[in-house]
Every structure is written in C-alpha cells, then in structure tokens.
Amino acid sequence: MRRKYAGLFSRMEVTFQALKAIRDLLFSLAENGLYKPKWSAEIQEEWSLNLLLNRSDLKKEQLQLTVESMNLAFPDSNVDKYSSLISSITLPDPYDRHFVAAAILSKALKPKEILWQKVFKLWQTISLCQLEN
C-alpha cells in the first residue's frame, strides 16, 4: 500500500521545497526594496495551519517563529482593520474574502481594476497546479 503513494509524497516534498524557495526569493526581493510584502494575522494563521496539516514533521512553535521573524523583518507588512470590507466582496469561496480585503486595504489591489471571480479562478488554478505537481 505504501508503494502506491510513494510518488505522491515525493512530489509533495518537491512542491514544498519549491514553495520555500519562492518564499525566500520574494523576501530577498522585498529586502532589496523591489516590492512591499503584505499579509494579515488571519493570512499568517491560515498558511501556518495548512502547513501543519500537510507537514507532520513541523511543529506549531517552529511556524510561530517564522511568523515572528517575518513580522520583525517587515514590520510594515501587517494589514489590519480590513474586516469592514469583507462583506462587500463576492467570491465563490466566501472564506477567501479576507485575503482580498487585506489586499485592497493595503493598496495591493484596487477594487475597480479587478474582477473578483477572475482573481479567484486564477488562485484556484495556481493551487491546483501546485497539488498536481
């Protein structure tokens, strides 16, 4: 039975390593002033929880240190007070509205310049590609 899933676990590890490399690249670009990363406590909590669910080798304390390091390295990155925008956002998955609301408040997205469904569709496509690879 384990042999049947061996390829899946190997692909998942490659995906996680690729995502870590992308994260490190993005933080390097931010350190050099090429862009300003933005996130919320809710976004931090969501990625941490998902990573814990998918990586039994990681502990909550390790991820909390990562979150704290990110907040220390980029103190202007934390977005809050976006909850009033959530109800005005329509997405196929209402649990993703906080992500878009934080992006709007931080001026990473301008509401009149995008269509929510297209953004969400792109997000789903990216997520599916990561799972398939």
PyMOL commands that place a pseudoatom at each C-alpha (Angstrom):
pseudoatom trace, name=CA, resn=MET, resi=1, chain=A, elem=C, hetatm=0, pos=[0.000, 0.000, 0.000]
pseudoatom trace, name=CA, resn=ARG, resi=2, chain=A, elem=C, hetatm=0, pos=[2.782, 2.470, 0.843]
pseudoatom trace, name=CA, resn=ARG, resi=3, chain=A, elem=C, hetatm=0, pos=[4.422, 1.922, -2.560]
pseudoatom trace, name=CA, resn=LYS, resi=4, chain=A, elem=C, hetatm=0, pos=[1.232, 3.155, -4.259]
pseudoatom trace, name=CA, resn=TYR, resi=5, chain=A, elem=C, hetatm=0, pos=[1.600, 6.610, -2.670]
pseudoatom trace, name=CA, resn=ALA, resi=6, chain=A, elem=C, hetatm=0, pos=[5.397, 6.927, -2.747]
pseudoatom trace, name=CA, resn=GLY, resi=7, chain=A, elem=C, hetatm=0, pos=[5.357, 9.148, -5.849]
pseudoatom trace, name=CA, resn=LEU, resi=8, chain=A, elem=C, hetatm=0, pos=[2.730, 11.443, -4.327]
pseudoatom trace, name=CA, resn=PHE, resi=9, chain=A, elem=C, hetatm=0, pos=[4.791, 12.067, -1.178]
pseudoatom trace, name=CA, resn=SER, resi=10, chain=A, elem=C, hetatm=0, pos=[7.905, 12.676, -3.225]
pseudoatom trace, name=CA, resn=ARG, resi=11, chain=A, elem=C, hetatm=0, pos=[6.052, 15.227, -5.413]
pseudoatom trace, name=CA, resn=MET, resi=12, chain=A, elem=C, hetatm=0, pos=[4.622, 16.933, -2.319]
pseudoatom trace, name=CA, resn=GLU, resi=13, chain=A, elem=C, hetatm=0, pos=[8.121, 17.331, -0.872]
pseudoatom trace, name=CA, resn=VAL, resi=14, chain=A, elem=C, hetatm=0, pos=[9.366, 18.837, -4.141]
pseudoatom trace, name=CA, resn=THR, resi=15, chain=A, elem=C, hetatm=0, pos=[6.380, 21.228, -4.122]
pseudoatom trace, name=CA, resn=PHE, resi=16, chain=A, elem=C, hetatm=0, pos=[7.081, 22.286, -0.524]
pseudoatom trace, name=CA, resn=GLN, resi=17, chain=A, elem=C, hetatm=0, pos=[10.762, 22.838, -1.310]
pseudoatom trace, name=CA, resn=ALA, resi=18, chain=A, elem=C, hetatm=0, pos=[9.827, 24.904, -4.370]
pseudoatom trace, name=CA, resn=LEU, resi=19, chain=A, elem=C, hetatm=0, pos=[7.406, 26.996, -2.320]
pseudoatom trace, name=CA, resn=LYS, resi=20, chain=A, elem=C, hetatm=0, pos=[10.108, 27.607, 0.312]
pseudoatom trace, name=CA, resn=ALA, resi=21, chain=A, elem=C, hetatm=0, pos=[12.494, 28.717, -2.432]
pseudoatom trace, name=CA, resn=ILE, resi=22, chain=A, elem=C, hetatm=0, pos=[9.833, 31.073, -3.823]
pseudoatom trace, name=CA, resn=ARG, resi=23, chain=A, elem=C, hetatm=0, pos=[9.188, 32.472, -0.332]
pseudoatom trace, name=CA, resn=ASP, resi=24, chain=A, elem=C, hetatm=0, pos=[12.902, 33.078, 0.185]
pseudoatom trace, name=CA, resn=LEU, resi=25, chain=A, elem=C, hetatm=0, pos=[13.198, 34.737, -3.220]
pseudoatom trace, name=CA, resn=LEU, resi=26, chain=A, elem=C, hetatm=0, pos=[10.247, 37.030, -2.523]
pseudoatom trace, name=CA, resn=PHE, resi=27, chain=A, elem=C, hetatm=0, pos=[11.675, 38.061, 0.848]
pseudoatom trace, name=CA, resn=SER, resi=28, chain=A, elem=C, hetatm=0, pos=[15.036, 38.738, -0.760]
pseudoatom trace, name=CA, resn=LEU, resi=29, chain=A, elem=C, hetatm=0, pos=[13.344, 40.964, -3.343]
pseudoatom trace, name=CA, resn=ALA, resi=30, chain=A, elem=C, hetatm=0, pos=[11.474, 42.761, -0.545]
pseudoatom trace, name=CA, resn=GLU, resi=31, chain=A, elem=C, hetatm=0, pos=[14.688, 43.287, 1.436]
pseudoatom trace, name=CA, resn=ASN, resi=32, chain=A, elem=C, hetatm=0, pos=[16.127, 44.987, -1.630]
pseudoatom trace, name=CA, resn=GLY, resi=33, chain=A, elem=C, hetatm=0, pos=[13.118, 47.297, -1.909]
pseudoatom trace, name=CA, resn=LEU, resi=34, chain=A, elem=C, hetatm=0, pos=[11.693, 45.793, -5.088]
pseudoatom trace, name=CA, resn=TYR, resi=35, chain=A, elem=C, hetatm=0, pos=[8.248, 45.305, -3.559]
pseudoatom trace, name=CA, resn=LYS, resi=36, chain=A, elem=C, hetatm=0, pos=[6.450, 45.536, -0.214]
pseudoatom trace, name=CA, resn=PRO, resi=37, chain=A, elem=C, hetatm=0, pos=[5.031, 42.272, 1.137]
pseudoatom trace, name=CA, resn=LYS, resi=38, chain=A, elem=C, hetatm=0, pos=[1.621, 42.463, 2.811]
pseudoatom trace, name=CA, resn=TRP, resi=39, chain=A, elem=C, hetatm=0, pos=[-0.267, 39.990, 4.990]
pseudoatom trace, name=CA, resn=SER, resi=40, chain=A, elem=C, hetatm=0, pos=[-2.690, 39.871, 7.881]
pseudoatom trace, name=CA, resn=ALA, resi=41, chain=A, elem=C, hetatm=0, pos=[-2.705, 37.875, 11.097]
pseudoatom trace, name=CA, resn=GLU, resi=42, chain=A, elem=C, hetatm=0, pos=[-5.519, 35.812, 9.552]
pseudoatom trace, name=CA, resn=ILE, resi=43, chain=A, elem=C, hetatm=0, pos=[-3.435, 35.056, 6.469]
pseudoatom trace, name=CA, resn=GLN, resi=44, chain=A, elem=C, hetatm=0, pos=[-0.473, 34.096, 8.662]
pseudoatom trace, name=CA, resn=GLU, resi=45, chain=A, elem=C, hetatm=0, pos=[-2.698, 31.831, 10.734]
pseudoatom trace, name=CA, resn=GLU, resi=46, chain=A, elem=C, hetatm=0, pos=[-4.206, 30.211, 7.637]
pseudoatom trace, name=CA, resn=TRP, resi=47, chain=A, elem=C, hetatm=0, pos=[-0.918, 29.321, 5.924]
pseudoatom trace, name=CA, resn=SER, resi=48, chain=A, elem=C, hetatm=0, pos=[0.532, 28.100, 9.224]
pseudoatom trace, name=CA, resn=LEU, resi=49, chain=A, elem=C, hetatm=0, pos=[-2.427, 25.830, 9.898]
pseudoatom trace, name=CA, resn=ASN, resi=50, chain=A, elem=C, hetatm=0, pos=[-2.412, 24.436, 6.355]
pseudoatom trace, name=CA, resn=LEU, resi=51, chain=A, elem=C, hetatm=0, pos=[1.297, 23.751, 6.548]
pseudoatom trace, name=CA, resn=LEU, resi=52, chain=A, elem=C, hetatm=0, pos=[0.899, 21.966, 9.886]
pseudoatom trace, name=CA, resn=LEU, resi=53, chain=A, elem=C, hetatm=0, pos=[-1.872, 19.816, 8.405]
pseudoatom trace, name=CA, resn=ASN, resi=54, chain=A, elem=C, hetatm=0, pos=[0.336, 18.847, 5.462]
pseudoatom trace, name=CA, resn=ARG, resi=55, chain=A, elem=C, hetatm=0, pos=[3.713, 18.530, 7.185]
pseudoatom trace, name=CA, resn=SER, resi=56, chain=A, elem=C, hetatm=0, pos=[3.763, 16.266, 10.218]
pseudoatom trace, name=CA, resn=ASP, resi=57, chain=A, elem=C, hetatm=0, pos=[7.490, 16.961, 10.648]
pseudoatom trace, name=CA, resn=LEU, resi=58, chain=A, elem=C, hetatm=0, pos=[6.804, 20.604, 11.558]
pseudoatom trace, name=CA, resn=LYS, resi=59, chain=A, elem=C, hetatm=0, pos=[5.713, 21.910, 14.944]
pseudoatom trace, name=CA, resn=LYS, resi=60, chain=A, elem=C, hetatm=0, pos=[3.477, 24.883, 15.690]
pseudoatom trace, name=CA, resn=GLU, resi=61, chain=A, elem=C, hetatm=0, pos=[6.321, 26.555, 17.582]
pseudoatom trace, name=CA, resn=GLN, resi=62, chain=A, elem=C, hetatm=0, pos=[8.571, 26.444, 14.500]
pseudoatom trace, name=CA, resn=LEU, resi=63, chain=A, elem=C, hetatm=0, pos=[5.970, 28.153, 12.366]
pseudoatom trace, name=CA, resn=GLN, resi=64, chain=A, elem=C, hetatm=0, pos=[5.289, 30.725, 15.075]
pseudoatom trace, name=CA, resn=LEU, resi=65, chain=A, elem=C, hetatm=0, pos=[8.993, 31.612, 14.976]
pseudoatom trace, name=CA, resn=THR, resi=66, chain=A, elem=C, hetatm=0, pos=[8.730, 32.014, 11.199]
pseudoatom trace, name=CA, resn=VAL, resi=67, chain=A, elem=C, hetatm=0, pos=[5.707, 34.313, 11.573]
pseudoatom trace, name=CA, resn=GLU, resi=68, chain=A, elem=C, hetatm=0, pos=[7.504, 36.366, 14.229]
pseudoatom trace, name=CA, resn=SER, resi=69, chain=A, elem=C, hetatm=0, pos=[10.620, 36.593, 12.055]
pseudoatom trace, name=CA, resn=MET, resi=70, chain=A, elem=C, hetatm=0, pos=[8.542, 37.757, 9.092]
pseudoatom trace, name=CA, resn=ASN, resi=71, chain=A, elem=C, hetatm=0, pos=[6.832, 40.413, 11.211]
pseudoatom trace, name=CA, resn=LEU, resi=72, chain=A, elem=C, hetatm=0, pos=[10.157, 41.567, 12.636]
pseudoatom trace, name=CA, resn=ALA, resi=73, chain=A, elem=C, hetatm=0, pos=[11.856, 41.711, 9.228]
pseudoatom trace, name=CA, resn=PHE, resi=74, chain=A, elem=C, hetatm=0, pos=[8.929, 43.533, 7.594]
pseudoatom trace, name=CA, resn=PRO, resi=75, chain=A, elem=C, hetatm=0, pos=[7.118, 45.477, 10.333]
pseudoatom trace, name=CA, resn=ASP, resi=76, chain=A, elem=C, hetatm=0, pos=[5.006, 47.463, 7.837]
pseudoatom trace, name=CA, resn=SER, resi=77, chain=A, elem=C, hetatm=0, pos=[3.666, 44.311, 6.207]
pseudoatom trace, name=CA, resn=ASN, resi=78, chain=A, elem=C, hetatm=0, pos=[0.918, 43.517, 8.691]
pseudoatom trace, name=CA, resn=VAL, resi=79, chain=A, elem=C, hetatm=0, pos=[-2.503, 44.678, 7.483]
pseudoatom trace, name=CA, resn=ASP, resi=80, chain=A, elem=C, hetatm=0, pos=[-5.370, 45.041, 9.935]
pseudoatom trace, name=CA, resn=LYS, resi=81, chain=A, elem=C, hetatm=0, pos=[-8.742, 46.787, 10.167]
pseudoatom trace, name=CA, resn=TYR, resi=82, chain=A, elem=C, hetatm=0, pos=[-9.916, 45.298, 6.867]
pseudoatom trace, name=CA, resn=SER, resi=83, chain=A, elem=C, hetatm=0, pos=[-12.941, 43.431, 8.259]
pseudoatom trace, name=CA, resn=SER, resi=84, chain=A, elem=C, hetatm=0, pos=[-15.403, 46.153, 7.205]
pseudoatom trace, name=CA, resn=LEU, resi=85, chain=A, elem=C, hetatm=0, pos=[-14.555, 45.401, 3.551]
pseudoatom trace, name=CA, resn=ILE, resi=86, chain=A, elem=C, hetatm=0, pos=[-15.211, 41.658, 3.739]
pseudoatom trace, name=CA, resn=SER, resi=87, chain=A, elem=C, hetatm=0, pos=[-18.997, 41.806, 3.392]
pseudoatom trace, name=CA, resn=SER, resi=88, chain=A, elem=C, hetatm=0, pos=[-18.731, 43.844, 0.167]
pseudoatom trace, name=CA, resn=ILE, resi=89, chain=A, elem=C, hetatm=0, pos=[-16.590, 41.201, -1.560]
pseudoatom trace, name=CA, resn=THR, resi=90, chain=A, elem=C, hetatm=0, pos=[-18.182, 38.363, -3.503]
pseudoatom trace, name=CA, resn=LEU, resi=91, chain=A, elem=C, hetatm=0, pos=[-16.121, 35.269, -4.216]
pseudoatom trace, name=CA, resn=PRO, resi=92, chain=A, elem=C, hetatm=0, pos=[-17.071, 31.656, -4.953]
pseudoatom trace, name=CA, resn=ASP, resi=93, chain=A, elem=C, hetatm=0, pos=[-15.466, 30.720, -1.634]
pseudoatom trace, name=CA, resn=PRO, resi=94, chain=A, elem=C, hetatm=0, pos=[-16.533, 33.284, 0.988]
pseudoatom trace, name=CA, resn=TYR, resi=95, chain=A, elem=C, hetatm=0, pos=[-13.693, 32.165, 3.276]
pseudoatom trace, name=CA, resn=ASP, resi=96, chain=A, elem=C, hetatm=0, pos=[-11.204, 33.780, 0.863]
pseudoatom trace, name=CA, resn=ARG, resi=97, chain=A, elem=C, hetatm=0, pos=[-12.715, 37.265, 1.149]
pseudoatom trace, name=CA, resn=HIS, resi=98, chain=A, elem=C, hetatm=0, pos=[-10.373, 38.251, 3.990]
pseudoatom trace, name=CA, resn=PHE, resi=99, chain=A, elem=C, hetatm=0, pos=[-7.422, 37.780, 1.648]
pseudoatom trace, name=CA, resn=VAL, resi=100, chain=A, elem=C, hetatm=0, pos=[-8.858, 40.171, -0.948]
pseudoatom trace, name=CA, resn=ALA, resi=101, chain=A, elem=C, hetatm=0, pos=[-9.996, 42.658, 1.735]
pseudoatom trace, name=CA, resn=ALA, resi=102, chain=A, elem=C, hetatm=0, pos=[-6.473, 42.842, 3.187]
pseudoatom trace, name=CA, resn=ALA, resi=103, chain=A, elem=C, hetatm=0, pos=[-5.054, 43.315, -0.315]
pseudoatom trace, name=CA, resn=ILE, resi=104, chain=A, elem=C, hetatm=0, pos=[-7.467, 46.177, -1.017]
pseudoatom trace, name=CA, resn=LEU, resi=105, chain=A, elem=C, hetatm=0, pos=[-6.748, 47.930, 2.274]
pseudoatom trace, name=CA, resn=SER, resi=106, chain=A, elem=C, hetatm=0, pos=[-3.006, 47.668, 1.751]
pseudoatom trace, name=CA, resn=LYS, resi=107, chain=A, elem=C, hetatm=0, pos=[-3.478, 49.064, -1.762]
pseudoatom trace, name=CA, resn=ALA, resi=108, chain=A, elem=C, hetatm=0, pos=[-2.092, 45.874, -3.277]
pseudoatom trace, name=CA, resn=LEU, resi=109, chain=A, elem=C, hetatm=0, pos=[-5.392, 45.588, -5.190]
pseudoatom trace, name=CA, resn=LYS, resi=110, chain=A, elem=C, hetatm=0, pos=[-7.687, 48.344, -6.384]
pseudoatom trace, name=CA, resn=PRO, resi=111, chain=A, elem=C, hetatm=0, pos=[-11.312, 47.180, -6.326]
pseudoatom trace, name=CA, resn=LYS, resi=112, chain=A, elem=C, hetatm=0, pos=[-12.372, 48.906, -9.550]
pseudoatom trace, name=CA, resn=GLU, resi=113, chain=A, elem=C, hetatm=0, pos=[-9.483, 47.431, -11.517]
pseudoatom trace, name=CA, resn=ILE, resi=114, chain=A, elem=C, hetatm=0, pos=[-10.188, 43.727, -10.968]
pseudoatom trace, name=CA, resn=LEU, resi=115, chain=A, elem=C, hetatm=0, pos=[-12.995, 41.217, -11.227]
pseudoatom trace, name=CA, resn=TRP, resi=116, chain=A, elem=C, hetatm=0, pos=[-13.124, 39.032, -8.115]
pseudoatom trace, name=CA, resn=GLN, resi=117, chain=A, elem=C, hetatm=0, pos=[-14.151, 35.904, -9.950]
pseudoatom trace, name=CA, resn=LYS, resi=118, chain=A, elem=C, hetatm=0, pos=[-11.146, 36.146, -12.297]
pseudoatom trace, name=CA, resn=VAL, resi=119, chain=A, elem=C, hetatm=0, pos=[-8.772, 36.620, -9.380]
pseudoatom trace, name=CA, resn=PHE, resi=120, chain=A, elem=C, hetatm=0, pos=[-10.281, 33.680, -7.547]
pseudoatom trace, name=CA, resn=LYS, resi=121, chain=A, elem=C, hetatm=0, pos=[-10.205, 31.500, -10.682]
pseudoatom trace, name=CA, resn=LEU, resi=122, chain=A, elem=C, hetatm=0, pos=[-6.511, 32.287, -11.114]
pseudoatom trace, name=CA, resn=TRP, resi=123, chain=A, elem=C, hetatm=0, pos=[-5.898, 31.471, -7.438]
pseudoatom trace, name=CA, resn=GLN, resi=124, chain=A, elem=C, hetatm=0, pos=[-7.682, 28.125, -7.846]
pseudoatom trace, name=CA, resn=THR, resi=125, chain=A, elem=C, hetatm=0, pos=[-5.680, 27.318, -10.977]
pseudoatom trace, name=CA, resn=ILE, resi=126, chain=A, elem=C, hetatm=0, pos=[-2.399, 28.036, -9.202]
pseudoatom trace, name=CA, resn=SER, resi=127, chain=A, elem=C, hetatm=0, pos=[-3.447, 25.939, -6.207]
pseudoatom trace, name=CA, resn=LEU, resi=128, chain=A, elem=C, hetatm=0, pos=[-4.463, 23.009, -8.422]
pseudoatom trace, name=CA, resn=CYS, resi=129, chain=A, elem=C, hetatm=0, pos=[-1.172, 23.171, -10.345]
pseudoatom trace, name=CA, resn=GLN, resi=130, chain=A, elem=C, hetatm=0, pos=[0.751, 23.013, -7.082]
pseudoatom trace, name=CA, resn=LEU, resi=131, chain=A, elem=C, hetatm=0, pos=[-1.212, 19.949, -5.970]
pseudoatom trace, name=CA, resn=GLU, resi=132, chain=A, elem=C, hetatm=0, pos=[-0.797, 18.200, -9.336]
pseudoatom trace, name=CA, resn=ASN, resi=133, chain=A, elem=C, hetatm=0, pos=[2.950, 18.740, -9.487]
for i in range(1, 133): cmd.bond("trace and resi %d" % i, "trace and resi %d" % (i + 1))
show_as sticks, trace
zoom trace
